[in-house]
Amino acid sequence: MPGESPPPPPRACFGRDGLIERVINLVEHLTPIALIGAGGIGKTSIALTVLHNARIKQRFGDNRRFIRCDQFPTSVTHFLSRLSKVVGASIENLEDLAPLRPFLSSKEMFIVLDNAEPILDPKGKDAEEIYGMVEELSQLSNICLCITSRITTIPPDCTTLDIPTLSVEAAHDTFYHIYKNDKQHDLIDGILEQLEFHPLSIALLATVGHHNKWDADRLAREWERQRTKLLQTQHNKSLAVTIELSLASPMFKDLGPDAQGLLGVVAFFPQGINENHVNWLLPTISERRDIFDKFCILSLTYRSNGFITMLAPLRNHLCPKDPKSSLLLTMTKEHYLNKLSAWVFPRELGFKETQWVVSEDVNLEHLLDFLTSVDTNSDDIWDACAGLMRHLYHHKPRLTMLGPKIEGLLDSHHSKPVCLFWLSQLFCSVGNHHKCKQLLIHTLELQKGQGNACEIAQTLMSLAYTNQLLGIPQEGIEQAEEALRIYKQLNDVLGQVYSLWEVALLLLIDNQLDSAEEAASEAINLLPDEGNLFEVCLCKHVLGDIYHYKGKTEMATSCLMAALGIASSFNWHTQQFGIYISLVQLFFDQGRFGDAYIHIEHAKSHVVNDMYNLGCVTRLQAQILYHQHRLEEAKTEALHALSMFEKLGAMKDMEECRTLINDSSLLVDQEVVVSL
């Protein structure tokens, strides 16, 4: 047969069976196909595997053709010349598709246009004419056209398949198939995960390891030292070349001088760039949204959960070698730090706007980790660290990788006390109250050295609250009363209210109910007749708890419902959560388990990005079920709560869950014995 035979298939194509079968079915029905994805994602391997499939061979015989579109200059003349030669028409000096039509329509053919981005690039030479020819090929009823491309500008008749990265298992099989070492290692699995299971990167890594006869330990060390620089074989096959091909495209060059810098910004941040935040992150780039769209068309980036991001190997290669020298990164840094300087407090009008941190926390953590490494003495950067923790505490309570750096900061650094304070609050929010107390004691020492009375009083209040959680009320009462004395000296009425509120809570825990009621009432009397509803809500809540334990059920219910009414009108989730928990306890102690269970569900609806509180309410749910003798359900909920506390390292809470699980199991076993 005239024409060219296609290249051989790959020896192995792991993890693509389902995708290959889908392509084969489309080819058998002569449906045009486009395999789209980033460089090195495996498009060509899939196309060649299909091209050599037994069913496809039987269907098309020798009329299976393969054209590498990146191996000839981009022009109408060269495209037609290559097409004519490959399919065996042998017609020369073509200016359009007309002379080839009789030949192309005479038999069924399967034609693969591989690496078609040069001929499909809308900014390339003869782009409109070549696109029209490819579109006509896709419409011929006797031809199945398969396009592989990084660019998504393909004819509309094509069924588009976006090629994903490999599964964990397929990545594993691909690596060891090339590496030729049956001894598997956890270090390799970790590197494959860092490569996000990108096929070309895995193949290059395995090839380098095989050529150099490195064991897993040596390969892991070289990866840590070189990263994506390592992904280049002795035969000059390289990830860098694959990426640079995309950057050399006419479409990319047409994006202007800011394009490379914007790619560097996307590459620097682990999450990429939040599409909803580009206006304030990159205000000076006028065509930013269009540029990001073009990045996606070029398969340099992709959209994921509202972010423009990119595969890890591309990110490692495209990240600026010196991030400090990138003007666009400097701009985003300043905008991020400015956002973090905002005060965060639930009753303030701007509180809702500070929720932006929920989606940006990983980017912020990465940025501040870098900045604190290159500029360890900057007050602004460390204040931004405190700002991040303040935002996390209110909107997404979790620990941060910045913790060890903050603890290691010199005690003489001006920003250390505020950083330590908010770090302590994060530890408190995940249930590690002992660590919280340790950090607060250190904070207090530093603040006393600086002599800021208001900050000292605030830390004393936090220490008192932490001792409340640790079940050490007497120590907490002393600290809250010391804070009260400072606020009186400062003539700070609200500070006195908060101190008295904390004293009331601690006295309640210490079973000094009359003194607790007196402190809570004094706090309410200090408040003006109008306004300060947040503080009124807090005081009504604690009074409700005091009346509960004094056995004054009606007064307790009245106070708690009044507090709930205030919190609900302002949608204060944290306060609503706490009040519902108090109502649960009130009904539980009355044996009204049904009402308690209903309010558990209300409490759950006000847990916002807070795994610790969700664990607490789930454990409380298990306790109610246990007392209702619904033992298996109680055990299930307790196990669920335990898993949450284990993730947070909340040791005391974990022990309480284990006790509940054991008690439930013991009762179930006893019932089985009795029934037998």
N, C-alpha and C positions, 0 to 999 in steps of 0.2 A: 504494500500500500504506500502511496506517496505521502509526504508529510513527515513529521517528527514524532518519535515515540516519547511518552512522558518520562520524567525521571523516576527512579525506583521509589517504592514506599518506604517510610521509616521502619526500622526493625521493630520498634515498639512504640505504642501510642497509649500510654496508661491512663485510665480513668475517663476515657472519652467514648465508651461503648454506646451509651444512650444517645449522645449527640451525633455520633457517626451513623447510627441506625436511622435517626431522624433525617439526616442529610441524604442517605441512600434512598429513603422513601420519596423524598422530594424529587431527587434526580430521576427515579423510575417514572414519576409522573410528569417529567420534563418541566418542572417548576424552577424558574430561575432563583438563585440563592446568593446571598451575600454574607460571608463570614467576616464579622467586624470585631476588632479588638486592638489593644496596644501591641507594640512590637514585641515579639518573643512570646506571645500568648499561646501559640500553637496552631494558628490558622492554616499555615501551609501543610503541617503534618496531618491535620484532619482532611484537607482537600486531597492530598496524595493517597491517604489511606482509603478514601472513598473511590478515588480514581482507579485503584487496583483491586477493589473488592470484586469477588467472584461474580456476584449478581450484576454489577455494573459492566464487567468484562463481557458477560454473556449478552447483555442488552446492547452494548455499543461496539463490541469487538475492538477493531483497531481505530475506530473513530473517537478515540479519547485523546483530547489534545490539552497541552499545558503550556501557557505563555507566561514567562517572567517579565512583567511590565517595567521592572526597574533595571533591565539589562539593555535597553535601547533608548536613544534620545527621545524626549517627549515632543512628538509632532504628528500631524495627520499622516504624512508620508511614511514615517518610520513605523507607526502603528499598523497601517494597512499592509506594509511590506512584511512585517513580522507575522501578522495574522495569515496572510496568503501563503507564506512559506510553511508555517506550522500545520495548517489544515491540509496542505498538499495541493493547493490550487495552482501554484507556480505562475501567477499572473503578476507581471512587473509594472513599474511606473504607474501605480494607482494614485488617483487623486480623490476618489470617494469610494463608497461601498458598492456602487451599482454593478461594476464588472464581476464582483464576487457573489452577488445575490443568487444567480443560477446554481453555482457550485454549493453554496451554503444551504440552500433549500432542497438539495437533491437527496439528502440522506439524514438520518438521525445522528446527531453529534453531542458529545459532552465536552464542553470547552471550559477550562479553568483559566481565568485571568488572575494570576497570582501577584501579590504586592501591587495592586492596581492604583495605589494612591497617587503616583506621578501622573497617570493619564486622567484621573478623576478629580484632581485638584482644580477647583474652579478658578484659581488664580494662575494656573499653568498655561504654557503655550498651546494654542489651538484648543483650549479647554472646551469651548462650546461645541465645536465640530466633533471632537473625539467622544464627548459625552453622548451626543446624538447617535453616534455609531454603536456605542456600547448599549445604549437603550434599545436600538433596533435589534441587535443580537439577542437581547433578553426577551424580545417580543416574537421572535421566530418560533413557530409552533413545533418544528422538528429539532430544535436545538435546546439543550439544557445548559444555561450559562451559570457558572459558579465564580463569584468574585471574592477574593480575599483582600481586605484593605483595612488600613488604620483610619481612613476617612469615611465618614458616614454619608457622604454625598453620592449615593448610588441610585440607579434607576428605580422608580417607584414600583415596578412590577416584581422586583426581587423580594423574596422572603428573607428578612434580615434576622440573622442569628448572632447575638452578642456572645462572644466566646469568653467564658469565665476562667479564673485561675483553677488550678488542680485541687482536688480534695486532698485531705491529709494523707490518705492511703496511697493515692496516685502519685503524690509528690514523693513519698517515701520510696515507692517502687521505682520511679524514674531515677532518683538519685542512686540507689544501690545497683540498678541495672548498668549504669555507666561507671560507678566507682569501683565495682568488681571486688567488693569486700563484704562478706556475709556477716561480719561482726557488727551488729547494729549498736548505736550509741545515742544516749539522750542528748548529748551536745549537738549532734547532727539534727535531731528533731527540732531543737531550739533555733538553729540557723534557718531551717526550712520555714519555720513559722515567721521568723523575721523577714524572710523573702516573700512572705504572703503567698507562698506556693506558686510563684511565677515560673512557668516551665523553662524558658530560656535561662534564667538565672540559676535554676537548679541544675540544669544540664551543664552549664559552664562551671559551676562550683564543683560538681562531681568530676568533670573532665580535668580540671586543675588538680584536684586531689589525686586522681588516678595517675596523671602524668608524673607528678612529683613523688608518688608513692608515700603520701603523708597519711599517718594514722588520724583518727578522729580528733585526738587532743591537739595535734599540730595544726590540722585544718581549722579547728575552732580558734586557736591562737592567731593564725593568720587572718581569719575573718575579723576578729576583734581589732586587729592592727590596721587592716587595709580596707575592710568593708567592700563596697562595690568595685574598688580598684582591683580586687582579686579576681573579678569575673572577666578574665581575658585569658584565652588559651594560647599555647605556643604557636598555633596556626592562625593567630590574629582574629579569631572569632571573639567578639566582645559585646558586652551590654552597651558600652559607651557608643559604639558605632551604630547600634540599633536606635538608640535615643537620638543621636545627632542627625540621623536620616529624617526623623520627624521635624527637627528644628530647622532643617535645610529646605523644607517644603515652601513653595511660593506662598501658600496661604498663611503660614506662620510668619514669614518675613513681611507680609503685607500688614500684619497687626501693629507694626510700629515699634519704636524704641523701648516702650514700657513692657512689652510682652515677656522678654526674658526675665526682667525683674519680678513681674507678677508670678511667673512660674516658680521663681525662687521663694517667694512668699508662701505660695501653696505648699512647696516642698518643705519649708522650714517647720511648719506647724503640723503636728501629728494628725489633727483632725482636718486639715486643709482650711478653707475659708468658708465661713457661714454666709450663705447667699442672702440671708435677711439682714446681715450686718455690714455688707460691703460699702454702703453709703457713708457710714461714719468711720469705717476702718481705712478706706481708700478714697477719700473725697476729692483728691486732686486728679484722679484718673477718670477722664470724661467718658471714655468708651469701655469702662470696666466690665459691664455685663456682657457686651458684645464680645469682648476678648475672652471672657470665661466660656461663653458659648462656643467660640471657635476652638478653644482648648479641648472641649469635649468632642467636637466634630473630628479633631485630629487624633483622638484617643490618647492624648497626653494626660487628661484628667477624666474623672467620672463623677457623677452626682451620687451622694449617699447620705440619706437622712438629713437633707437640707444643707449639706456641705459640698463644696467643690474640692475634691481630694484626688490623690494619685496613688498608684501602687508603690509599695515600699522601695523596691529597687530603683524606680524612677526618682522617688523622693530622695533617696540617699545620693544619687548621682547629681540631681539638679539643685540640691540645697546649696546656697552660697558657701564657698569655702571659708569666707570671713563674714559672718552675718552682720558684724558691726559696720562693715563698709557698704551694706545695701541701704540705699536711701529709702526704698519702699518699706523695708523691714523696720527701719528706724521710725518711719511714720506710723506704722501699725503699732509699734511698741508704745509710742507716746499716746496714741488714742486708747490703747488698752489700759495704760497706767492712769490716764485721766479718768476713765470709767471706774477704776478701782478706788479712786480717792473719795467717791461719793459715800456719805454716811448711810448706814443701813439700820433702820429701826422700824418695827412693825407698824407703829402708829403714825409714822411720817407719811406725807402724801406721795413721795417718790419711791416708796418701798416696792411697789409692784414693778417699777421700771428696773430695779436692780436684779430682777430674776433672770436677766440676760446671762448671768454667770452659769446657769444650769447647763447650757449647751456649750459654753466656751471654757469650762474648767480645765480640761486636759491641755488645750492650747496655752492657757495662762500659766499652768504649772510648768510646762515645758519652757515657755519664754522666761519665766522668773528663775528657773533652775539654771538656764544659760546665763542670764544677766548677773545672778549672784556669783557665778563662777568667774566671770571676767571683770566684775567690778564689785569687790567684796565690801567696800567701804561706803557705798552710796546710800545716804539716808532715804532718798526717793525710792530706790529699788526695794529696800527692806520695808519701808512704809507700804509699798505696793504688796509685798508679801503678807503683811498684816491685813491689808484690804482684801486680798483674796480669801484669807481664812475667815474674815468677818462675813464676807458674802457667802462662803460655803456654809458657815455655821447657821445662817438664817435660811438658806435656800437648798443646800445639798450637803447635809452633814456627812463628812467622811474625813479620814486622815489624809495627809498630804506628804509627798516625797520630800517636801522642803523642811520637814520637821527636824531631821538630824543637822541640817545646815544652820537652822535657827538656834538649836541648842548649842552648837559649836561656835556661834558668834561670840566675839569678845564681850565680856560683861560691861566693858567701858563704852561699847557702842550705844549711841543715843537711842537707836530704834529697838534694841533688844527687849526691853520690858514690854512694849506693846505687842511685839511679835510673840513673845512667850505667853502673854495673856491670851491671845486669840488661839494660839496652838493648844493651850490648856482647855479652851472651850470646845475645840474639836474633839479632844480626847474625852471630855465629859459627854459630848453628844453621841459618842459610840459606846458609852458605858464603861470606859476605863477610868474610873474615878480616882484610883490610887495615883495614876500617872498625872491626872489633872491636878490633884492636890500638890504633888511634888513640884510641878511647873509653877503653880500659883505661889507657893512658898518662895521659890527662887525669884519670881516676879516681884513679890512684895519686898524682898531684900533690896533689889535694884531700885525700886521706886522710892524706898525710904532714903536711899543714897541721893536720888535726884530731888526729893523734897516736894513732890507734887501731891498735895493733900487729897485732892479730888480723886486722882488715880489710885491712891492708897486705899481710900474708902471703897472704891469700886472693886478692887481686888479682894479686900476683906469680905465684901458681900459675896463674891464668888466663892471664896474659901468657906464661908459659912454654909452656902448652898451645897458645896461639895461634901462637907462634913454631914450635912443633912442626908445626902444620898448614901454616904458611907455608914450611916447609923451611929454617928458620934455627935448627938445634939448638944451636949454640954460645951464642947469645944467650939461648935458653930455658934452657940448663943453668945459666947464671949467675943467672937469676931464680929458678929452682927451688931452687938452693943458698942464695940469700939468704933465701928463705922458710923453708928448713930451719933456718937459724941463728936466725931469729925464733922458730920453734916450740920450739927447744931452750931459748931464753931464757925462754919462757913455760911450759916443762915440759909442753908439749902433745904427748903421745905420738902420738895419731892424726894430728895435723898433721904430725909428723915422718914417719909412715908414708906419708901422701899425697905429701909432698915427695920422699921417696926413690923412690916409685912413678913420679912424673913425671920425676925425674932418670933413672931406668932407661929410660923410654920415649925420652927425648931421646938418651941415649947409644946406644940401639939404632939410632935413625935415623942417628946420626953414625958408625955402624959400630964403636963402641967396645964390642964385645960382652962382653968379660970384665968391664969396669967396670960395664956394664949389669946383668950377672948378679949382681955383688957388691952393687949398690944394691938390687935386687929382693929378694935374700936377706936383706939387713940389715933391710929393711922387714918381711919376714915374721917375723924373729927378735924384732922389737919388739912384735909382737902377742902377747897372752896365749894360753895353750894352748886355751882355750875361748872361744866368742863371737867377735864382730867378723867374722862370715862375709862381710859385704860387702867389707871390706878384704882378707880372704883371697882372695876371688874375683878382685878386681882384680890382686893380686900374682901369683896363679897364672896369670892371663891373660897378663900381660906376660912372665912367665918362659917360658910356652909359646912366645911369639913370639921370645924371645931364643934358645931352644933350636932353633927352626925355622931361624933364620938362621945358627946355629952348625953346622947339619947334623945335629943330634941329633934325628932324626925321632921316635923312640919316646918320648923324654923330652918333646918338644914336644907330642905327641899326648896323653900322660898328663896333663900340666899343663892343657892346654886342656879335656880331658874332665872333669877335676876341677872346674875353674872353671865349666864348663857345668852340672855336676850341682848346684852350689850355687845358681847363678842360676836354674835351672829350678825348684828346690824352692821358691823364693820368688817365682817368676814375675816376675823383674826383666827386663823386655823390652829395655831399653837394653843391659844387660850381655849378654843372650843374643844380641842382634843382633851386637854387636862380636865375641863369641867365634865365632859362626858364620862371620863374615867372615874371621877368622884361620884357621879350618879350611879355608875355601875357598882362601885363599892357599897354605896348606900343601899341599893336594891338587893345586892348579894347578901349583905348582913341581915336584911329582913327576910331572907329566904325567897325573895321574888326573882327567881332565876330567869324566868321568861323576860321580864322587864330589863334585867341586867344584860341579857344576851342581845336584846334589841339595841340597847345603848352602846354595846360593843361595836355593832355595825356602824352606828353613827360616829363613834370615835375613829374607826378605821378610815372613814371617808375624809378625815381631816389630817391624816398622816401624809405629809408632802415631802417626797424624796428623803425620808428619814427611816432607815432600816432599823435603828435601835428602838424607836417608839413603836414601829410595826411589830418588832419582836416582843416588846412588852405587852402590847394589846393582844397578841396571839397567845402568849403565855396565860394572860388573864382569862381569855376565852377557854383555854384548856382547863383552867382551875374550875370554871363554872360547870363545864361538861363533866368534870370529875365529881363534883358535888351533886350533879344530877344523875350520877351513876351511869353515864354514857362513856364507859371506860375506853373503848377502842377509839372513839372520836377524840376523847381527851388526849390519848397517847399520840394520835396523829398530829393534833395541833401543837402539842408540846415538842414533838420532833421537828415540826416546821419552825417553831420559835428557836429551838436549839441550833438549827442550821444557820439561822440569821445571826445569832449571838456568836457562833463559832467564827463566822466571817469577820466579825468585828473584834474578836478577842475579849468579849465581855465575860470575864471568868465567873463572877458572882452569879450573874444571870444564867450562865450555862449550868452551874451547879444546881440552881433552883429547878431548871427544866429537867435535868437528869433525875432529881428526886421525884418530881411529878411523874415522869415516865416509869420509874421503878415502882412507885406506889400503884400506878394504874395496872402495870403488868402483874404485880403481886396479887391484887384483888381479882384480876381475871383468872389467874392460876388457882386461887382459892375457890372461886366459883366453879371451876372445872372439876376440882377435887370433890367438892360437895355434891355436884350433880352426878359424878360417878358413884 
